[in-house]
Amino acid sequence: MVESSPAALRIAIAGASGFVGTDLARRLAHTHQIIALTRSALAAHSPPQHRNPGVYWVCCNLFSLRETEAALAGTDIAFFLVHSMMPSARLTQGEYDDLDLIIADNFSRAAATAEIKRIVYLGGIQPEQGYISRHLRSRLEVEHVLCSRTPDCVALRAGLILGPGGSSSLILMRLIKRLPVMVCPPWTAKKSSPIALRDTVNALVDCISSEKIPTGAYDLEGPEHVSYLELMRRSADEMNLRRYFIKIPVFSVGLSRLWVSVITSQSKELVAPLIQSLLVDMLPGRTATVFPLERAPLPLIQALHQAEMPKMHLEITGQTTVPFVVSAQTDNVVSVQRLPLPTGWDALDVAKEYAQWLPRIMRPLIRLEFSSDATRLRFKLLGLSSPLLELEFIESRSDARRALFLVIGGLLRAANSKPLSRLEFRVFPKQRLVLAAVLDFSPALPWLIYLFSQAQAHRLIMFLFSRHLRKLSEKK
């Protein structure tokens, strides 16, 4: 267990360069050693004059289990503040919630290997009943995965977090500044409990102590329960702007996402979670205990005032320790598909079924050859002596919840490929799903030819394999 008054702990923060992570790192650096995880090699190799004691930037690709293990080695506490992270690949096939599961599983595995005392996660408030947006459902899936291997885990669930540099604040302020007249669909009447960045970071800091904050899930509550429409009105008053709000009875979510995205100059991927989450009331205390803030939360008007301020950038601080550097290779592919998991199956069962099923549907064009010890697989095209792809099963890095194959060669893999190209099957029993993931694959084909041939063929094969697993599930 973590002591009530920890001194000089080694604390890892995934998402340290983000909106919340920046302030959290600044707060903790005075009393603890902070390992700030970043994908940017430039940030990790910052000049010495930009460094301050207490924060050590580590270049880490969370899609790599090896890099995540190296980054978390020797740490006591780990914060996971990463939301909807996209891999640094030229082509990404997969939905954001599946990609989030991959990095959450890597983080959970690495934390268990490092024997980390506690994981602290910042997720989203869960509605009591009825509609749950895909974004919030993904936050809950990540929470379950993070807490699956480390018994001492705290999940903080927040709604809108207001503060300088936050995406929710940025969207709100740009709507007010750029639109004198706003049409307000029904979703703007749904209530939430906005909380200031200061109070969010205070709660995260409190979670370091297990005696102060026991293991469990907690909702963060702001000073008031207000609708998004009321939030816009108060923001306009705070900025001394006269704005007119017109309520309308119907308005499609897709159209709302489009016009908010255009007006605020934010991507639809960033705007969509906000709107989808507000289709129902997002009030704390309905599915989890309300977090016990030690002092009164910042008044809403002050939180809105601070949200107007430009983001205060955290200097790149600390001595750099970089065990790995993110590959600069451009033609890199990540492809993740969510598949149904037959009852009673594990990752090894799925991998074995895939190896047996694939040659059957590819006959007679492609055949599968096994090495004598059955650890290497070679996919061969009719008439060619060299394999299209050669995979090696890594038993030492596989278990019931993860089956790992390294792509070690073949005509379709680039000969100068630097990252460890791999195929993984990961199962998540609580969610009854399996993820099939191709990570850090570098194709040998010219890029445009690859996009319209091998990349599309892989997606088709995984679609057919998903149907095959679904049929097996129905039979069982």
C-alpha positions as a printed Julia matrix, in Angstrom:
476×3 Matrix{Float64}:
   0.0     0.0     0.0
   1.04    3.61   -0.6
   1.93    5.54    2.57
  -0.24    8.45    3.65
   2.61   10.98    3.38
   4.85    9.65    0.6
   8.23   11.28    0.14
  10.19   11.45   -3.1
   8.17    8.84   -4.95
   9.04    8.0    -8.54
   5.83    8.8   -10.45
   5.14    8.07  -14.13
   2.63   10.21  -16.05
   1.31    8.95  -19.37
  -0.13   12.01  -21.08
   2.21   14.42  -19.28
   2.28   16.85  -22.21
  -1.52   17.1   -22.33
  -3.96   19.56  -20.79
  -4.23   17.91  -17.35
  -0.85   16.18  -17.36
   1.04   19.46  -17.8
  -0.39   20.92  -14.59
  -0.09   17.64  -12.71
   3.61   17.31  -13.57
   4.23   20.89  -12.46
   2.49   20.28   -9.12
   4.27   17.03   -8.32
   7.76   17.96   -9.5
   8.46   19.91   -6.3
   8.23   16.86   -4.06
   8.57   13.79   -6.31
  10.57   12.48   -9.25
   8.35   12.64  -12.32
   8.77   10.34  -15.33
   6.92   12.16  -18.09
   6.08    9.89  -21.02
   6.07   11.43  -24.49
   6.15   10.13  -28.06
   8.2    13.14  -29.16
  11.91   12.42  -29.43
  12.45   16.19  -29.71
  10.75   16.77  -26.35
  12.73   14.0   -24.73
  16.02   15.39  -26.07
  15.38   18.98  -24.97
  18.4    21.26  -24.44
  19.87   21.28  -20.91
  18.98   24.95  -20.39
  15.26   24.03  -20.66
  15.43   21.45  -17.87
  14.47   21.78  -14.24
  14.97   19.22  -11.47
  12.19   16.77  -10.83
  10.84   15.94  -14.3
  12.47   13.35  -16.57
  11.08   13.08  -20.09
  11.12    9.59  -21.57
  10.42    8.92  -25.25
   7.83    6.14  -25.21
   5.45    4.74  -27.8
   2.57    3.33  -25.74
   1.62    1.04  -28.62
   4.83   -0.87  -27.86
   4.72   -3.07  -24.77
   8.52   -3.2   -24.6
   8.85    0.58  -24.58
   6.09    0.95  -22.0
   7.77   -1.64  -19.75
  11.08    0.22  -20.02
   9.42    3.57  -19.22
   7.6     2.29  -16.12
  10.5     0.26  -14.7
  11.34    1.35  -11.17
   8.34    3.67  -10.71
   6.04    3.64   -7.67
   2.86    5.33   -8.94
   1.52    5.58  -12.5
  -0.99    8.1   -13.85
  -2.84    7.28  -17.08
  -4.19   10.49  -18.62
  -4.24    9.4   -22.26
  -7.5     9.71  -24.2
  -8.12    8.6   -27.79
  -4.47    8.4   -28.69
  -3.6     7.77  -32.33
  -0.42    5.89  -33.27
   2.35    7.71  -35.11
   1.85    5.65  -38.26
   1.35    6.65  -41.87
  -1.71    4.39  -42.11
  -4.0     3.61  -39.19
  -6.84    1.14  -39.66
  -9.04    0.93  -36.58
 -11.42    2.79  -34.31
 -10.21    5.03  -31.48
 -11.77    2.86  -28.77
  -9.89   -0.22  -29.99
  -6.62    1.72  -30.18
  -7.2     2.97  -26.64
  -7.65   -0.61  -25.44
  -4.27   -1.58  -26.92
  -2.35    1.13  -25.07
  -4.34    0.58  -21.86
  -3.5    -3.13  -21.97
   0.18   -2.34  -22.56
   0.14    0.08  -19.65
  -1.58   -2.43  -17.38
   0.88   -5.19  -18.29
   3.91   -2.92  -17.86
   2.63   -1.68  -14.5
   2.22   -5.26  -13.28
   5.73   -6.14  -14.45
   7.15   -3.09  -12.67
   5.12   -3.97   -9.55
   3.7    -0.47   -9.45
   1.9     0.25   -6.2
  -1.04    2.18   -7.65
  -2.52    3.24  -10.99
  -4.56    6.47  -11.14
  -6.79    6.96  -14.18
  -8.8     9.96  -15.34
 -11.88    8.85  -17.27
 -15.45   10.04  -17.88
 -18.62   10.14  -15.79
 -20.98    7.28  -16.61
 -24.71    7.99  -17.12
 -27.02    6.17  -14.72
 -29.1     4.5   -17.39
 -30.22    4.7   -20.99
 -27.94    5.98  -23.74
 -24.19    5.73  -23.18
 -22.02    7.3   -25.85
 -19.31    5.32  -27.53
 -16.72    7.65  -26.04
 -17.9     7.09  -22.45
 -18.23    3.36  -23.02
 -14.62    3.37  -24.21
 -13.54    5.25  -21.06
 -15.14    2.52  -18.94
 -13.49   -0.25  -20.98
 -10.09    1.4   -20.45
 -10.81    1.68  -16.72
 -11.56   -2.05  -16.49
  -8.38   -2.96  -18.38
  -6.13   -0.7   -16.31
  -7.48   -2.13  -13.06
  -7.36   -5.76  -14.19
  -3.77   -6.48  -13.09
  -3.01   -3.89  -10.39
  -5.26   -4.39   -7.35
  -4.71   -0.85   -6.06
  -6.3     1.27   -8.77
  -8.22    4.55   -8.56
 -10.42    5.79  -11.39
 -11.53    9.42  -11.33
 -14.47   10.15  -13.62
 -14.94   13.72  -14.81
 -17.35   15.57  -17.06
 -16.28   18.9   -18.54
 -12.9    20.08  -17.24
 -12.5    23.86  -17.56
  -9.09   25.45  -17.71
  -6.58   27.12  -20.03
  -5.73   24.94  -23.01
  -8.44   22.31  -22.49
 -10.33   21.11  -25.56
 -13.75   21.52  -23.89
 -12.86   25.09  -22.85
 -11.48   25.88  -26.3
 -14.64   24.69  -28.05
 -16.86   26.61  -25.62
 -14.93   29.87  -25.93
 -14.71   29.75  -29.73
 -18.44   29.15  -30.04
 -19.13   32.24  -27.94
 -16.57   34.45  -29.67
 -17.48   33.5   -33.23
 -21.29   33.21  -33.16
 -23.47   36.21  -32.25
 -26.56   34.03  -32.69
 -26.62   30.35  -31.81
 -29.25   27.71  -32.46
 -29.46   25.36  -29.47
 -30.54   21.77  -30.12
 -32.0    19.62  -27.31
 -28.56   18.29  -26.29
 -27.58   21.77  -25.09
 -30.24   21.47  -22.35
 -28.67   18.38  -20.79
 -26.93   18.98  -17.49
 -23.37   18.3   -16.44
 -21.11   19.29  -13.54
 -18.14   21.23  -14.94
 -15.04   21.18  -12.76
 -11.99   23.43  -12.81
  -8.59   22.17  -13.87
  -7.23   23.18  -10.44
  -9.7    20.93   -8.62
  -9.09   18.05  -11.03
  -5.33   18.19  -10.46
  -5.84   18.48   -6.69
  -7.91   15.3    -6.77
  -5.26   13.49   -8.81
  -2.57   14.53   -6.33
  -4.7    13.26   -3.43
  -4.92    9.86   -5.13
  -1.23    9.23   -4.54
  -2.11    8.22   -0.96
  -4.13    5.02   -0.54
  -4.84    5.91    3.08
  -6.46    9.16    2.01
  -8.24    7.78   -1.08
  -9.09    4.05   -1.02
  -9.14    1.93   -4.17
 -12.26    2.46   -6.3
 -14.06    4.64   -8.83
 -15.02    8.23   -7.97
 -16.95   10.98   -9.75
 -15.51   14.49   -9.76
 -18.15   17.11   -9.0
 -17.98   20.81   -9.76
 -19.74   23.57   -7.82
 -22.94   23.49   -9.91
 -25.06   21.28  -12.15
 -25.71   23.32  -15.29
 -26.78   22.78  -18.88
 -24.44   23.47  -21.77
 -26.78   26.3   -22.81
 -26.39   27.92  -19.37
 -22.65   27.41  -19.62
 -22.59   29.29  -22.92
 -24.68   32.11  -21.47
 -22.37   32.55  -18.5
 -19.32   32.41  -20.74
 -20.76   35.19  -22.89
 -21.39   37.29  -19.78
 -17.85   36.63  -18.55
 -16.46   37.87  -21.89
 -18.86   40.87  -21.96
 -20.37   39.69  -25.24
 -24.04   39.98  -26.15
 -25.16   36.67  -27.59
 -28.57   35.33  -28.62
 -29.53   31.71  -28.05
 -32.41   30.2   -29.99
 -33.76   26.85  -28.82
 -34.89   24.44  -31.52
 -36.79   21.18  -30.92
 -34.83   18.91  -33.26
 -31.31   18.86  -34.66
 -29.27   15.85  -35.75
 -26.18   14.94  -33.79
 -24.22   14.6   -37.03
 -25.18   18.12  -38.12
 -24.34   19.48  -34.65
 -20.93   17.85  -34.82
 -20.33   19.34  -38.26
 -21.25   22.94  -37.46
 -19.47   22.95  -34.09
 -16.38   21.56  -35.79
 -16.47   24.17  -38.55
 -17.11   27.1   -36.21
 -14.46   26.13  -33.64
 -11.88   24.9   -36.18
 -11.6    21.67  -34.22
 -11.62   18.19  -35.74
 -14.87   16.23  -35.77
 -13.06   13.49  -33.83
 -12.51   16.0   -30.99
 -16.0    17.54  -31.12
 -17.96   14.28  -31.42
 -17.24   12.93  -27.88
 -18.4    16.22  -26.34
 -21.74   16.25  -28.16
 -22.39   12.52  -27.85
 -21.72   12.6   -24.11
 -24.23   15.44  -23.65
 -27.15   13.54  -25.17
 -28.02   12.58  -21.58
 -27.48   14.26  -18.22
 -23.87   13.81  -17.08
 -24.3    14.21  -13.34
 -21.91   12.78  -10.72
 -22.86   10.44   -7.92
 -25.17    8.18   -9.89
 -22.8     5.32  -10.68
 -19.84    6.06   -8.37
 -19.02    7.79   -5.11
 -18.47   11.55   -5.35
 -14.79   12.32   -4.76
 -14.19   14.02   -1.38
 -12.54   17.32   -2.35
 -10.57   18.73    0.57
 -11.61   22.29   -0.19
 -14.59   23.89   -1.88
 -14.43   23.6    -5.67
 -13.56   26.7    -7.64
 -16.74   28.69   -8.41
 -17.98   28.2   -11.93
 -17.48   31.84  -12.88
 -13.81   31.65  -11.85
 -13.35   28.4   -13.75
 -14.79   30.06  -16.86
 -12.51   33.04  -16.35
  -9.46   30.81  -16.14
 -10.6    28.86  -19.21
 -10.26   32.08  -21.22
  -6.59   32.4   -20.35
  -3.99   31.15  -22.84
  -2.41   27.86  -21.92
   0.69   28.16  -19.76
   3.15   25.77  -21.37
   5.21   23.58  -19.09
   8.88   23.78  -19.88
  10.53   20.63  -21.03
  12.1    19.72  -17.72
  14.34   17.16  -16.22
  17.19   14.97  -17.26
  16.39   12.89  -20.29
  16.45    9.11  -20.05
  15.46    7.6   -23.36
  15.64    3.82  -23.6
  13.94    3.82  -27.0
  13.31    6.39  -29.71
  10.13    6.43  -31.8
  10.98    5.3   -35.29
  11.15    8.01  -37.92
  10.18    5.5   -40.6
   7.39    6.95  -42.72
   5.75    3.91  -44.31
   4.45    2.41  -41.09
   1.09    0.69  -40.57
  -1.13    0.04  -37.57
  -4.3    -1.98  -38.08
  -6.62   -3.01  -35.23
  -9.95   -4.86  -35.55
 -12.45   -5.79  -32.84
 -13.66   -9.39  -33.11
 -16.15  -11.45  -31.08
 -14.67  -13.82  -28.5
 -16.21  -17.32  -28.38
 -17.18  -18.43  -24.88
 -14.34  -20.08  -23.01
 -11.67  -19.1   -25.53
  -8.4   -17.32  -24.81
  -5.88  -15.54  -27.03
  -4.0   -18.74  -27.85
  -7.22  -20.39  -28.99
  -7.98  -17.46  -31.31
  -4.45  -17.47  -32.74
  -4.6   -21.21  -33.39
  -8.0   -20.9   -35.06
  -6.71  -18.06  -37.27
  -3.74  -20.15  -38.42
  -6.03  -23.04  -39.31
  -8.84  -20.95  -40.82
  -6.8   -18.64  -43.06
  -5.31  -21.3   -45.37
  -8.77  -22.8   -45.89
 -10.24  -19.59  -47.31
  -7.11  -18.75  -49.34
  -6.85  -22.1   -51.13
  -5.47  -22.84  -53.64
  -3.61  -19.53  -54.07
  -1.95  -19.41  -50.67
  -0.77  -22.24  -48.45
   0.58  -22.2   -44.92
   3.78  -23.97  -43.92
   4.89  -24.64  -40.32
   8.41  -25.12  -39.03
   9.26  -28.42  -37.35
   8.66  -26.94  -33.88
   5.44  -25.2   -35.07
   6.69  -21.76  -33.95
   7.24  -20.32  -37.45
   4.55  -19.81  -40.07
   5.21  -19.11  -43.72
   2.5   -17.87  -46.08
   3.39  -18.97  -49.61
   1.79  -17.96  -52.89
   1.24  -20.66  -55.49
   4.29  -20.82  -57.78
   6.64  -18.85  -55.51
   9.39  -20.44  -53.44
   9.87  -17.45  -51.13
   7.13  -16.78  -48.55
   4.9   -13.73  -48.76
   5.14  -13.35  -44.99
   7.02  -15.24  -42.3
   5.81  -15.07  -38.71
   7.37  -16.37  -35.52
   5.3   -17.17  -32.43
   6.96  -15.69  -29.32
   5.97  -18.05  -26.52
   7.89  -16.19  -23.81
   5.85  -13.01  -24.46
   2.5   -14.73  -24.94
  -0.14  -15.82  -22.46
  -3.84  -16.6   -22.26
  -4.72  -12.96  -22.91
  -2.1   -12.16  -25.55
  -0.73  -14.2   -28.45
   2.28  -12.53  -30.1
   3.75  -13.19  -33.54
   6.7   -11.23  -34.89
   6.71  -10.62  -38.64
  10.32  -11.6   -39.28
  10.42  -11.69  -43.07
   8.69  -12.28  -46.38
   8.31  -10.58  -49.73
   5.54   -8.27  -48.44
   7.59   -6.91  -45.51
  10.14   -4.17  -46.11
  13.67   -5.56  -45.84
  14.93   -2.47  -43.98
  12.08   -2.45  -41.48
  13.35   -1.04  -38.18
  10.47   -1.52  -35.7
   9.4    -4.95  -34.52
   6.54   -5.67  -36.91
   4.05   -7.91  -35.14
   0.65   -9.53  -35.21
  -1.14   -9.82  -31.88
  -4.38  -11.3   -30.64
  -5.5    -9.82  -27.33
  -8.59  -10.92  -25.46
 -10.59   -8.91  -22.93
 -12.8   -11.42  -21.12
 -14.9    -8.82  -19.28
 -15.8    -7.16  -22.58
 -16.1   -10.51  -24.42
 -13.97   -9.33  -27.3
 -10.65   -9.99  -28.98
  -8.5    -7.43  -30.76
  -6.49   -8.48  -33.8
  -3.66   -5.96  -34.14
  -0.96   -5.5   -36.75
   1.56   -3.04  -35.26
   4.58   -1.28  -36.74
   4.32   -3.12  -40.05
   6.42   -1.73  -42.92
   5.21   -2.91  -46.35
   7.6    -3.77  -49.16
   5.1    -2.76  -51.87
   5.12    0.84  -53.14
   2.85    2.84  -50.84
  -0.05    3.5   -53.24
  -0.06   -0.09  -54.45
  -0.05   -1.28  -50.83
  -2.99    0.97  -49.92
  -5.22   -0.47  -52.63
  -4.11   -4.09  -52.44
  -2.55   -5.58  -49.31
  -4.14   -3.09  -46.89
  -7.63   -3.73  -48.27
  -7.05   -7.48  -48.38
  -6.1    -7.49  -44.71
  -9.28   -5.64  -43.72
 -11.37   -8.08  -45.77
  -9.67  -11.09  -44.2
 -10.29   -9.74  -40.68
 -13.93   -9.05  -41.56
 -14.35  -12.64  -42.73
 -12.54  -13.96  -39.66
 -14.86  -11.9   -37.45
 -17.87  -13.55  -39.14
 -16.25  -16.94  -38.63
 -15.74  -16.32  -34.89
 -19.31  -15.05  -34.58
 -20.63  -18.27  -36.11
 -18.51  -20.3   -33.71
 -19.88  -18.23  -30.82
 -23.45  -18.89  -31.93
 -22.81  -22.62  -32.14
 -21.34  -22.69  -28.63
